[in-house]
Amino acid sequence: GTFSYLESSSGWPITMIKKLCLKALAMLEKKSAGAGMSNPKNRYNVGSDVEAQIRQREGKTVWLPARVLAQADGDKATYTVRVENGEEFEAECVRDLSFECTVEGISRYDSKYFCNVTKMARDTSKNSITITFDVHGDMSCGELQHWRSSKLYDSMGQRGRLAESECKIRTQDSNYCYEGDLMYYFNPSSTLAMPLSFRYGSSGYSKEIIKAEVPKLQIKEKKEKEKVKPLYANIDELLTAAKLQKEGEKLKQANVTVESLLRIEDDKLSDFLKNLGLKTGHAAKLKRFVLTAKKHAEDS
């Protein structure tokens, strides 16, 4: 009725009106979905363990476990992260951390029919969770419900989609036991909120929280670069090493220090020393010691 009214009042063909309405609806849905997504810039707090995309010296990028040191926020387009060996990087892309751990959870139908959840693995590259389960019954209420109907939820109520082709069932006895691994895919556009809950089968089994201690990364503290003592602490030590103590007065009158000599460009050092009144041979000798001290400072 609405489309017929629009057709008669606008003069447009009804097929065109339907196309425009559907296009407008799609745009509204896209906008609504976008509004519900978390802002990737402030999605991870300082101290969060994540996987960060790190650019290596050769230009290649790799995903590495890391801890967030500073958020991407405002004008800052990257996260500051520290990887396990203590090195720090700026990363534009971060994602939830993959892990594998032992867990506890029992979804019960009654005392005879129950399902244990013993392990959980998260693969962020697929945005998937794999749980290891074993369900048992004694035929007092008939065959076991099928594992395909089991459901996995995050703490925000987001439900995973069972990836049946990826599941690995090692024991298939519908009378007494199913045992294996179930993989679930989650929405890649949102963060998976822990803890997770699991309900076995299609009906009657309890929905239980999976108790899991997600392992924390072992991140080494950033090593502060050790301050190396200069090769010569003062001008007297430099002249003593070069056996040119007699030239000390000339350098001191000009307020020359080891630091000031190290700042002079290599090709200008000889002329500088000659201008202080040093003989050519003495200037050349002192230059060699200054260059040695400069290389020591650079290597340190």
Residue frames relative to the residue before (quaternion, step in Angstrom):
aa qw qx qy qz dx dy dz
G 1.0000 0.0000 0.0000 0.0000 0.00 0.00 0.00
T 0.6550 0.5178 -0.3097 0.4549 3.58 0.97 -0.89
F 0.6646 0.5013 -0.3062 0.4617 3.60 0.94 -0.90
S 0.6415 0.5263 -0.3243 0.4542 3.62 1.03 -0.82
Y 0.6407 0.5200 -0.3231 0.4634 3.57 1.03 -0.84
L 0.6606 0.5045 -0.3076 0.4631 3.60 0.94 -0.92
E 0.6339 0.5356 -0.3342 0.4468 3.58 1.04 -0.78
S 0.7059 0.4650 -0.2742 0.4585 3.59 0.88 -0.95
S 0.7104 0.4613 -0.2707 0.4575 3.60 1.04 -0.77
S 0.7481 0.3942 -0.2225 0.4853 3.61 1.08 -0.65
G 0.4009 -0.7198 0.4761 0.3073 3.55 1.14 -0.59
W 0.5356 0.6203 -0.4047 0.4057 3.62 1.31 0.01
P 0.5595 -0.5864 0.4506 0.3742 3.60 -1.11 0.55
I 0.5806 -0.6230 0.4010 0.3375 3.58 -1.02 0.78
T 0.6076 0.5553 -0.3596 0.4395 3.63 1.10 -0.63
M 0.6509 0.5048 -0.3145 0.4718 3.60 1.01 -0.78
I 0.6343 0.5300 -0.3267 0.4582 3.59 1.01 -0.84
K 0.6511 0.5180 -0.3148 0.4568 3.60 0.97 -0.85
K 0.6447 0.5260 -0.3187 0.4539 3.58 0.99 -0.89
L 0.6621 0.5068 -0.3018 0.4622 3.60 0.95 -0.92
C 0.6581 0.5087 -0.3111 0.4597 3.58 0.97 -0.84
L 0.6623 0.5017 -0.3063 0.4646 3.58 0.95 -0.86
K 0.6362 0.5260 -0.3225 0.4632 3.58 1.04 -0.79
A 0.6540 0.5067 -0.3073 0.4703 3.58 1.00 -0.89
L 0.6401 0.5285 -0.3168 0.4589 3.59 1.03 -0.81
A 0.6484 0.5202 -0.3125 0.4597 3.58 0.98 -0.85
M 0.6476 0.5160 -0.3155 0.4635 3.58 1.02 -0.81
L 0.6437 0.5190 -0.3160 0.4652 3.58 1.03 -0.81
E 0.6546 0.5117 -0.3123 0.4606 3.58 0.98 -0.85
K 0.6448 0.5224 -0.3125 0.4623 3.57 1.02 -0.85
K 0.6579 0.5089 -0.3024 0.4656 3.55 1.00 -0.88
S 0.6495 0.5231 -0.3050 0.4599 3.55 1.03 -0.88
A 0.6536 0.5066 -0.3098 0.4692 3.58 0.97 -0.87
G 0.6526 0.5249 -0.3118 0.4487 3.56 0.98 -0.82
A 0.6478 0.5267 -0.3185 0.4489 3.56 1.04 -0.79
G 0.6871 0.4953 -0.2859 0.4481 3.56 1.11 -0.64
M 0.5815 0.5947 -0.3768 0.4077 3.59 1.23 -0.30
S 0.4870 -0.6515 0.4901 0.3133 3.55 -1.09 0.66
N 0.5224 -0.6319 0.4764 0.3176 3.54 -1.11 0.74
P 0.4057 -0.7463 0.4590 0.2601 3.64 -0.50 1.09
K 0.5838 0.5984 -0.3847 0.3913 3.60 1.15 -0.43
N 0.8068 0.1908 -0.1193 0.5463 3.62 0.99 -0.68
R 0.2928 0.7962 -0.4792 0.2250 3.53 1.20 0.61
Y 0.7792 0.2671 -0.1326 0.5513 3.59 1.07 -0.69
N 0.3557 -0.7505 0.5246 0.1872 3.55 -0.80 1.07
V 0.6294 -0.4898 0.4305 0.4225 3.53 -1.33 0.28
G 0.7538 0.3337 -0.2709 0.4970 3.58 -0.86 1.00
S 0.5249 0.6361 -0.4130 0.3863 3.60 1.26 -0.21
D 0.3364 -0.6988 0.5912 0.2212 3.55 -1.12 0.74
V 0.0237 0.8104 -0.5766 0.1005 3.56 -0.72 1.13
E 0.3736 -0.6126 0.5980 0.3571 3.51 -1.37 -0.32
A 0.1274 -0.8114 0.5699 0.0273 3.56 -0.77 1.07
Q 0.3838 -0.6994 0.5519 0.2427 3.55 -1.05 0.79
I 0.0949 -0.8254 0.5562 -0.0189 3.56 -0.40 1.33
R 0.2984 -0.7394 0.5759 0.1803 3.54 -0.93 0.93
Q 0.2872 -0.7748 0.5447 0.1433 3.56 -0.70 1.12
R 0.7129 -0.4726 0.3092 0.4157 3.54 -1.31 0.32
E 0.6748 0.5010 -0.3006 0.4508 3.59 1.05 -0.74
G 0.5996 -0.5761 0.3564 0.4262 3.58 1.30 -0.07
K 0.5526 0.6008 -0.3951 0.4214 3.58 1.29 -0.22
T 0.2634 -0.7477 0.5839 0.1750 3.57 -1.24 0.49
V 0.0565 -0.7814 0.6213 0.0136 3.56 -1.08 0.79
W 0.3911 -0.6781 0.5640 0.2627 3.56 -1.24 0.51
L 0.0004 0.8114 -0.5821 0.0520 3.59 -0.71 1.11
P 0.5226 -0.5951 0.4923 0.3610 3.60 -1.12 0.60
A 0.0934 0.8048 -0.5745 0.1162 3.59 -0.89 0.91
R 0.3332 -0.7094 0.5803 0.2215 3.57 -1.35 0.26
V 0.4479 -0.7007 0.4917 0.2582 3.56 -0.93 0.95
L 0.1772 -0.7848 0.5887 0.0783 3.57 -0.86 1.05
A 0.7862 -0.0045 0.0206 0.6176 3.58 1.14 -0.65
Q 0.4521 -0.7146 0.4743 0.2450 3.54 -0.95 0.94
A 0.4519 -0.5831 0.5810 0.3439 3.49 -1.40 0.24
D 0.2320 0.7755 -0.5440 0.2212 3.58 -0.51 1.14
G 0.8240 0.1760 -0.1373 0.5208 3.55 -1.09 0.69
D 0.8249 -0.1477 0.1436 0.5264 3.56 -0.78 -1.08
K 0.5965 0.5703 -0.3565 0.4381 3.58 1.27 -0.32
A 0.1995 -0.8353 0.5076 0.0699 3.56 -0.40 1.27
T 0.7358 0.3817 -0.2175 0.5154 3.61 1.24 -0.14
Y 0.4283 -0.6352 0.5720 0.2930 3.52 -1.36 0.36
T 0.2954 -0.6867 0.6250 0.2247 3.54 -1.16 0.66
V 0.0203 0.8176 -0.5714 0.0684 3.58 -0.63 1.13
R 0.2294 -0.7345 0.6189 0.1578 3.54 -1.31 0.44
V 0.2951 -0.7624 0.5520 0.1641 3.58 -0.75 1.06
E 0.7609 -0.4503 0.2321 0.4054 3.55 -1.31 0.30
N 0.6913 0.4679 -0.3004 0.4614 3.62 1.06 -0.57
G 0.6345 -0.5707 0.3167 0.4140 3.60 1.29 0.13
E 0.5301 0.6280 -0.4185 0.3866 3.62 1.24 -0.17
E 0.2734 -0.7621 0.5688 0.1443 3.57 -1.13 0.73
F 0.0502 -0.7933 0.6065 -0.0180 3.55 -1.09 0.85
E 0.3613 -0.6413 0.6145 0.2838 3.50 -1.42 0.19
A 0.0448 -0.8196 0.5706 -0.0248 3.59 -0.65 1.11
E 0.3542 -0.7359 0.5411 0.2003 3.55 -0.84 1.02
C 0.7871 0.2535 -0.1166 0.5502 3.57 1.03 -0.80
V 0.0677 0.7598 -0.6445 0.0524 3.57 -0.91 0.98
R 0.0660 -0.7862 0.6136 0.0310 3.55 -1.21 0.52
D 0.7039 -0.4443 0.3313 0.4442 3.57 -1.31 0.19
L 0.5162 -0.6679 0.4586 0.2777 3.53 -1.18 0.69
S 0.3754 -0.6876 0.5737 0.2390 3.56 -1.04 0.82
F 0.0892 0.7987 -0.5910 0.0688 3.59 -1.07 0.66
E 0.1607 -0.7415 0.6380 0.1314 3.53 -1.38 0.14
C 0.1393 0.8108 -0.5560 0.1189 3.60 -0.78 0.92
T 0.5279 -0.5866 0.5126 0.3383 3.52 -1.37 0.33
V 0.0705 -0.8142 0.5762 0.0003 3.60 -0.91 0.90
E 0.2664 -0.7295 0.6000 0.1917 3.53 -1.40 0.10
G 0.3070 0.7288 -0.5754 0.2086 3.56 -0.97 0.90
I 0.0376 -0.7938 0.6069 -0.0039 3.59 -0.94 0.92
S 0.1483 -0.7607 0.6293 0.0573 3.55 -0.69 1.17
R 0.1091 -0.8506 0.5144 0.0042 3.59 -0.39 1.29
Y 0.2702 -0.6849 0.6496 0.1895 3.48 -1.30 0.63
D 0.7097 -0.2419 0.1536 0.6436 3.54 1.06 -0.93
S 0.7651 -0.3716 0.2426 0.4666 3.59 -1.23 -0.23
K 0.7034 0.4564 -0.2604 0.4786 3.61 1.17 -0.48
Y 0.7549 0.2895 -0.1537 0.5680 3.58 1.16 -0.65
F 0.2548 0.7635 -0.5487 0.2260 3.59 -0.49 1.19
C 0.2374 -0.7668 0.5847 0.1173 3.55 -1.24 0.56
N 0.2336 -0.7667 0.5871 0.1135 3.57 -0.79 1.08
V 0.1385 -0.7295 0.6599 0.1144 3.56 -1.17 0.70
T 0.1064 -0.8651 0.4902 -0.0039 3.58 -0.48 1.20
K 0.7987 0.1161 -0.0627 0.5871 3.60 1.15 -0.52
M 0.0718 -0.7779 0.6223 0.0496 3.53 -1.26 0.49
A 0.0327 -0.7840 0.6199 -0.0010 3.56 -1.00 0.87
R 0.1667 -0.7839 0.5934 0.0747 3.53 -0.97 0.90
D 0.0874 -0.7739 0.6267 0.0240 3.57 -0.88 1.01
T 0.2646 -0.8125 0.4999 0.1409 3.56 -0.14 1.30
S 0.5803 0.5898 -0.3886 0.4055 3.60 1.08 -0.58
K 0.7368 0.3318 -0.2024 0.5533 3.61 1.20 -0.56
N 0.2985 -0.7487 0.5037 0.3110 3.58 1.35 -0.34
S 0.4544 0.6853 -0.4295 0.3735 3.53 0.95 0.99
I 0.1966 -0.7208 0.6493 0.1419 3.52 -1.38 0.44
T 0.1021 -0.7741 0.6223 0.0551 3.57 -0.93 0.93
I 0.0928 -0.7923 0.6015 0.0419 3.57 -0.80 1.00
T 0.3141 -0.7084 0.6000 0.1991 3.56 -1.19 0.68
F 0.0053 -0.8267 0.5592 -0.0626 3.59 -0.68 1.08
D 0.0130 -0.7435 0.6629 0.0870 3.51 -1.40 0.21
V 0.1057 -0.8033 0.5860 0.0135 3.57 -0.72 1.14
H 0.1287 -0.8190 0.5592 0.0042 3.56 -0.98 0.93
G 0.0594 0.7689 -0.6358 0.0325 3.56 -1.26 0.58
D 0.3427 -0.7619 0.5149 0.1920 3.57 -1.24 0.28
M 0.5648 -0.6272 0.3560 0.4012 3.59 1.31 0.36
S 0.4354 0.6947 -0.4763 0.3177 3.63 1.20 0.10
C 0.7539 0.2470 -0.1646 0.5861 3.60 1.22 -0.48
G 0.6833 -0.4793 0.2771 0.4761 3.55 1.17 0.51
E 0.7702 -0.3507 0.2568 0.4668 3.54 -1.30 -0.28
L 0.6005 -0.5477 0.4452 0.3757 3.53 -1.31 0.38
Q 0.4938 -0.5986 0.5274 0.3460 3.55 -1.15 0.60
H 0.5454 -0.6482 0.4178 0.3283 3.58 -1.08 0.68
W 0.5579 -0.6358 0.4327 0.3118 3.55 -1.09 0.77
R 0.5518 0.6399 -0.3927 0.3632 3.62 1.15 -0.49
S 0.6833 0.4954 -0.2861 0.4536 3.60 1.13 -0.55
S 0.4668 0.6961 -0.4378 0.3254 3.62 1.27 -0.07
K 0.2024 -0.8008 0.5602 0.0632 3.56 -1.10 0.77
L 0.1473 -0.7666 0.6225 0.0562 3.54 -1.17 0.81
Y 0.0784 -0.8079 0.5840 -0.0075 3.58 -0.86 1.03
D 0.3391 -0.6701 0.5949 0.2866 3.56 -1.25 0.37
S 0.7150 -0.4911 0.2909 0.4037 3.60 -1.28 0.21
M 0.6514 0.4808 -0.3186 0.4929 3.60 1.29 -0.21
G 0.6023 -0.5975 0.3411 0.4048 3.56 1.28 0.17
Q 0.4336 0.6852 -0.4721 0.3458 3.59 1.28 0.10
R 0.2331 -0.8017 0.5406 0.1038 3.58 -0.74 1.07
G 0.4010 -0.7202 0.5180 0.2286 3.54 -0.93 0.93
R 0.3718 -0.7024 0.5623 0.2288 3.55 -1.23 0.56
L 0.4129 -0.7290 0.4909 0.2389 3.57 -0.63 1.14
A 0.2236 -0.7526 0.6084 0.1162 3.55 -0.86 1.06
E 0.2321 -0.8421 0.4684 0.1331 3.55 0.34 1.31
S 0.6725 0.5120 -0.3100 0.4353 3.59 0.95 -0.85
E 0.6841 0.4735 -0.2786 0.4798 3.61 1.23 -0.45
C 0.5368 0.6303 -0.4068 0.3861 3.61 1.24 -0.21
K 0.1794 -0.7751 0.6000 0.0835 3.56 -1.08 0.79
I 0.0684 -0.8106 0.5814 -0.0140 3.56 -0.32 1.29
R 0.2128 -0.8206 0.5228 0.0894 3.56 -0.49 1.21
T 0.7700 0.1780 -0.1154 0.6018 3.59 1.15 -0.59
Q 0.0159 0.8036 -0.5933 0.0445 3.61 -0.71 1.06
D 0.2592 0.7247 -0.5861 0.2534 3.53 0.00 1.36
S 0.2732 -0.8192 0.4816 0.1496 3.58 -0.01 1.30
N 0.6076 0.5596 -0.3583 0.4350 3.60 1.21 -0.30
Y 0.8584 0.1479 -0.0148 0.4910 3.56 0.88 -0.96
C 0.8466 -0.0322 0.0764 0.5257 3.64 0.91 -0.70
Y 0.0498 -0.6998 0.7096 0.0648 3.49 -1.27 0.76
E 0.0603 0.7976 -0.5971 0.0607 3.58 -1.02 0.78
G 0.4182 0.7004 -0.5056 0.2810 3.57 -0.95 0.89
D 0.5853 -0.5595 0.4572 0.3681 3.58 -1.24 -0.59
L 0.1417 -0.7716 0.6166 0.0667 3.56 -0.97 0.94
M 0.1625 -0.7879 0.5880 0.0844 3.59 -0.84 0.98
Y 0.0899 -0.7840 0.6139 0.0199 3.54 -1.02 0.95
Y 0.2716 -0.7351 0.5987 0.1655 3.56 -1.06 0.83
F 0.1644 -0.7732 0.6060 0.0886 3.56 -1.11 0.80
N 0.6816 -0.4881 0.3575 0.4116 3.55 -1.31 0.41
P 0.3603 -0.7727 0.4777 0.2118 3.64 -0.54 1.10
S 0.6448 0.5523 -0.3255 0.4162 3.61 1.21 -0.35
S 0.7486 0.3213 -0.2105 0.5404 3.60 1.23 -0.03
T 0.5501 -0.6163 0.4586 0.3276 3.54 -1.22 0.59
L 0.4198 -0.6905 0.5307 0.2555 3.56 -0.99 0.85
A 0.2388 -0.8061 0.5314 0.1045 3.58 -0.55 1.20
M 0.2326 -0.7681 0.5840 0.1219 3.56 -0.69 1.13
P 0.5823 -0.1310 -0.7968 -0.0940 1.61 -2.32 1.02
L 0.4825 -0.6512 0.5066 0.2940 3.54 -1.33 0.27
S 0.2172 -0.7513 0.6077 0.1380 3.56 -1.28 0.49
F 0.1611 -0.7999 0.5766 0.0422 3.55 -1.10 0.79
R 0.0423 -0.7629 0.6444 0.0294 3.55 -1.10 0.81
Y 0.3050 -0.7625 0.5411 0.1810 3.57 -0.69 1.07
G 0.8460 0.2593 -0.1665 0.4352 3.53 -1.29 0.53
S 0.6570 -0.5331 0.3859 0.3678 3.54 -1.35 -0.25
S 0.8115 -0.0659 0.0607 0.5775 3.63 1.09 -0.56
G 0.7671 0.4210 -0.2818 0.3936 3.53 -1.29 0.46
Y 0.6584 0.4891 -0.3165 0.4766 3.59 1.13 -0.53
S 0.5156 -0.6587 0.4585 0.3001 3.58 -1.10 0.71
K 0.3805 -0.6731 0.5817 0.2526 3.54 -1.24 0.58
E 0.0212 -0.8420 0.5361 -0.0572 3.57 -0.44 1.23
I 0.4735 -0.6427 0.5236 0.2977 3.55 -1.15 0.73
I 0.3398 -0.7165 0.5725 0.2084 3.56 -0.97 0.88
K 0.2717 -0.7747 0.5535 0.1405 3.56 -0.59 1.18
A 0.1292 0.8061 -0.5581 0.1484 3.55 -0.45 1.22
E 0.2120 -0.7320 0.6319 0.1411 3.53 -1.07 0.79
V 0.2491 -0.7871 0.5494 0.1288 3.54 -0.19 1.32
P 0.4376 -0.7230 0.4592 0.2737 3.61 -0.61 1.05
K 0.3539 -0.7147 0.5674 0.2050 3.56 -1.05 0.87
L 0.5291 -0.6280 0.4693 0.3248 3.53 -1.13 0.69
Q 0.3315 -0.7000 0.5927 0.2209 3.54 -1.17 0.64
I 0.0166 -0.8322 0.5514 -0.0561 3.54 0.00 1.35
K 0.3613 -0.7238 0.5448 0.2208 3.57 -0.78 1.00
E 0.5076 -0.6291 0.4915 0.3240 3.54 -1.11 0.70
K 0.5589 -0.6008 0.4505 0.3518 3.53 -1.13 0.67
K 0.3536 -0.7456 0.5281 0.2003 3.54 -0.80 1.01
E 0.3345 -0.7223 0.5683 0.2081 3.53 -0.80 1.02
K 0.4854 -0.6697 0.4781 0.2953 3.52 -0.93 0.89
E 0.4183 -0.7196 0.4951 0.2491 3.53 -0.71 1.06
K 0.4020 -0.7033 0.5346 0.2406 3.49 -0.97 0.91
V 0.2188 -0.7824 0.5747 0.0986 3.56 -0.65 1.16
K 0.4797 -0.6721 0.4831 0.2911 3.52 -0.90 0.93
P 0.5232 -0.6195 0.4686 0.3506 3.59 -1.05 0.71
L 0.6271 -0.5605 0.3897 0.3752 3.54 -1.19 0.58
Y 0.7779 0.1015 -0.0446 0.6185 3.58 1.08 -0.76
A 0.3908 -0.7606 0.4757 0.2061 3.57 -0.65 1.14
N 0.8064 0.0036 0.0217 0.5910 3.59 1.06 -0.61
I 0.7243 -0.4622 0.2995 0.4149 3.56 -1.33 0.17
D 0.6078 0.5621 -0.3540 0.4351 3.59 1.12 -0.65
E 0.6478 0.5102 -0.3174 0.4683 3.59 0.99 -0.84
L 0.6379 0.5309 -0.3211 0.4562 3.57 1.03 -0.80
L 0.6931 0.4718 -0.2772 0.4692 3.59 0.87 -0.95
T 0.6214 0.5374 -0.3383 0.4590 3.58 1.09 -0.71
A 0.6509 0.5130 -0.3114 0.4650 3.58 0.95 -0.88
A 0.7226 0.4150 -0.2371 0.4994 3.60 1.05 -0.78
K 0.3543 -0.7535 0.4669 0.2979 3.57 1.39 -0.13
L 0.5038 0.6165 -0.4268 0.4289 3.51 0.98 1.03
Q 0.1250 0.8420 -0.5161 0.0955 3.56 1.09 0.78
K 0.6119 0.5831 -0.3545 0.3999 3.60 1.09 -0.66
E 0.6611 0.5022 -0.3089 0.4641 3.58 1.21 -0.44
G 0.4081 0.7647 -0.4314 0.2503 3.56 1.31 -0.10
E 0.6401 0.5505 -0.3374 0.4164 3.59 0.95 -0.87
K 0.6448 0.5341 -0.3226 0.4413 3.59 0.96 -0.88
L 0.6880 0.4764 -0.2878 0.4657 3.58 0.94 -0.89
K 0.6666 0.5089 -0.3104 0.4475 3.58 0.99 -0.82
Q 0.6194 0.5415 -0.3445 0.4521 3.58 1.05 -0.71
A 0.7132 0.4155 -0.2445 0.5089 3.58 1.09 -0.65
N 0.4343 -0.7269 0.4293 0.3142 3.60 1.37 0.18
V 0.2882 0.7627 -0.5212 0.2519 3.56 1.06 0.79
T 0.0847 -0.7764 0.6236 0.0329 3.57 -0.99 0.94
V 0.6634 -0.4691 0.3792 0.4428 3.54 -1.31 0.20
E 0.6467 0.5385 -0.3194 0.4356 3.59 0.96 -0.88
S 0.6735 0.4891 -0.3077 0.4609 3.58 0.93 -0.83
L 0.6315 0.5265 -0.3348 0.4603 3.60 1.08 -0.68
L 0.6564 0.5223 -0.3097 0.4476 3.57 1.02 -0.80
R 0.6594 0.5192 -0.3110 0.4460 3.59 1.16 -0.51
I 0.5805 0.5924 -0.3759 0.4133 3.60 1.22 -0.34
E 0.5168 -0.6448 0.4665 0.3155 3.59 -0.96 0.87
D 0.6340 -0.5943 0.3475 0.3524 3.57 -1.02 0.90
D 0.7350 0.4462 -0.2547 0.4425 3.58 0.81 -0.97
K 0.6834 0.4569 -0.2894 0.4903 3.60 1.27 -0.13
L 0.4794 0.7191 -0.4073 0.2951 3.55 1.30 -0.22
S 0.6484 0.5280 -0.3292 0.4386 3.62 0.91 -0.87
D 0.6672 0.4975 -0.3006 0.4658 3.60 0.88 -0.93
F 0.6255 0.5423 -0.3418 0.4448 3.57 1.01 -0.79
L 0.6897 0.4792 -0.2807 0.4647 3.59 0.88 -0.96
K 0.6319 0.5231 -0.3314 0.4661 3.62 1.03 -0.73
N 0.6516 0.5270 -0.3152 0.4452 3.57 1.02 -0.79
L 0.6170 0.5261 -0.3427 0.4745 3.57 1.26 -0.37
G 0.6070 -0.5769 0.3432 0.4253 3.60 1.28 -0.18
L 0.4541 0.6742 -0.4659 0.3496 3.58 1.25 0.18
K 0.5229 -0.6147 0.4894 0.3305 3.54 -1.14 0.73
T 0.6731 -0.5220 0.3427 0.3963 3.56 -1.20 0.56
G 0.6772 0.4949 -0.2939 0.4585 3.56 0.91 -0.93
H 0.6611 0.4987 -0.3021 0.4721 3.58 1.02 -0.88
A 0.6369 0.5302 -0.3268 0.4544 3.58 1.01 -0.83
A 0.6611 0.5055 -0.3046 0.4633 3.59 0.98 -0.86
K 0.6558 0.5138 -0.3096 0.4585 3.56 1.01 -0.84
L 0.6735 0.4895 -0.2961 0.4681 3.58 0.91 -0.93
K 0.5992 0.5684 -0.3564 0.4369 3.57 1.07 -0.71
R 0.6368 0.5360 -0.3339 0.4424 3.60 0.96 -0.84
F 0.6742 0.4816 -0.2956 0.4756 3.59 0.98 -0.84
V 0.6297 0.5210 -0.3379 0.4668 3.59 1.04 -0.70
L 0.6582 0.5080 -0.3099 0.4611 3.61 0.96 -0.83
T 0.6138 0.5346 -0.3384 0.4722 3.58 1.12 -0.71
A 0.6587 0.5012 -0.2983 0.4753 3.58 1.00 -0.90
K 0.6386 0.5262 -0.3242 0.4585 3.59 1.04 -0.77
K 0.6583 0.4976 -0.3155 0.4686 3.61 0.96 -0.85
H 0.6121 0.5489 -0.3396 0.4568 3.58 1.05 -0.75
A 0.6637 0.5039 -0.2930 0.4688 3.57 0.96 -0.92
E 0.6723 0.5005 -0.2962 0.4581 3.60 0.96 -0.87
D 0.6645 0.5044 -0.2981 0.4638 3.58 0.99 -0.85
S 0.6394 0.5321 -0.3202 0.4534 3.56 1.12 -0.65
